[in-house]
Amino acid sequence: MSRTNFDTLLEAGCHFGHLKRKWNPAMAPYIFMERNGIHIIDLHKTVAKIDEAADALKQIAKSGKKILFVATKKQAKQVVAEKAASINMPYVIERWPGGMLTNFPTIRKAVKKMANIDKLTADGTYANLSKREVLQISRQRAKLEKNLGSIADLTRLPSALFVVDVMKEHIAVREANRLGIPVFAIVDTNSNPNDIDFVIPANDDANKSVEVILEACCAAIAEGLEERKAEKVDTEAAGEGEAPKGGRKRSAKARVEKNDEAEGAVEVTETAEEA
């Protein structure tokens, strides 16, 4: 069953592309027609591409890997933050820190610095500092929280990127391509889809359009997480069921060994009596 439908996407305005003069010829396969100088996206292909991307995202989530959501444009920031937080996935909605993927250890150091400030504040180390020094540290902490707070739990490179507006997030896409990290993206008619592994042709400027697509993809990720949790429970239950079975085997083995020892003792006694 499809995760979304033509009418839902049409109502959300996913079919509106950019002006004809701003188009990227590489997006031609996804354009249905031109109306009043604006390209109209073929929503039948969008539905198919959403299903394809959602299935791939579900498998990534099911394997226990992280998906990093990236959207620094004003229209999509809040929606992406809410949807990513609901499935406990990292996201970037402020400025993309250059080298975040290609120089990941340095980014991790900045995150650890934020945690270190919290620790020193809690244990009273900063109690003897002047007000000016405390203020400087607080500002530094706030800046780190704003830029990196949403990726504090990302201890290793993400297994995939989900991008809204590949033109604006071209640095993130380039870093992911360099490292071989698959990129899922909402791609408008003015963008180049060739660097994207899973293209979702749709309007990336409308808040409602982004929200509808994210709902379908995040629902698939949530399914993957639930299936992973269920499999884990089944595995643990199977492990607990096997433990007593192994215990019975050991008990039986112990009884056999005990009987053998008893028989050996009887034989020794009989030999002694005969002598």
C-alpha positions, 0 to 999 in steps of 0.5 A: 500500500502506498504511504501517500497519495496523489490527492494529498500531495496535490492539496499540499501544493507539492506539484508547484515547481519554479519558473521555467527560466530557473529550471534544471534540465536534469529534472525534465523526467519529473516535470509534467507540464508548464503552466503560466511560466511555472513548471508542474511536477508529475505527482504520480512519480512523486508518490512512487519516489516517496514509497521508494525512499520510505522503504529504504529509510525503514530498512536503515532505521531497522538496522539501528543506524542513524539518519541525519535530517538537514534543513536550514531554510526558514520554511522547513526548520520547525517542521524538520525539527519536530518530525526528527525529534519525534523519531529520535533522529539527529537534525541540523536546522541552523547553519551547516557546520562545514566539515561536519561529516568529513571532519567529524572528530572535530565536531565531536570535540565541540559537542564534548566541550558543551558537555564538559561545561555542563559538568563543571557548572554542576560541580561548582568549578565555575563558582569562583569565577567573575561574572564576566567570565561566567557570562562568556562561558554561558554565551559559548555554551548557548552558541554550541547548544544552538548549532550542535545541540540537536546532534549531541547523541550522534556519536558516529557518522550517520548512515544517511542524510535527508535533505530539504532543498539540495541547492541550499544544502549543497555543502552537506550533499557534497560531503555525503557524496565524498564519504559515500553516505546515501542522500535522500532529498526533496528536489525542486525543478531548479535543482540537480538530482544527479548527486542524490541517491533517492530523489523525491521531486516536489516543492521544497519551498512550501511548509505544507509540502515538506510536512506531508513528505516528512510525515510519510518518511518518518512514519516509515522510520518509526515502523523500522524502529518498532520492528527492530524493538520487536525483533530484539524482544523476540531474540531475548525471549528466545535466549531465555527459553534456551537457557533452561534447556541448556541447564537440563542438558548439563544436569543430565550430563552431571547425573550420568557422570555421577552414576559412572562414578558410583559404578566405578566405586562399586567395581573397586569395592567388589575387586577388594572383596574378591582379593 
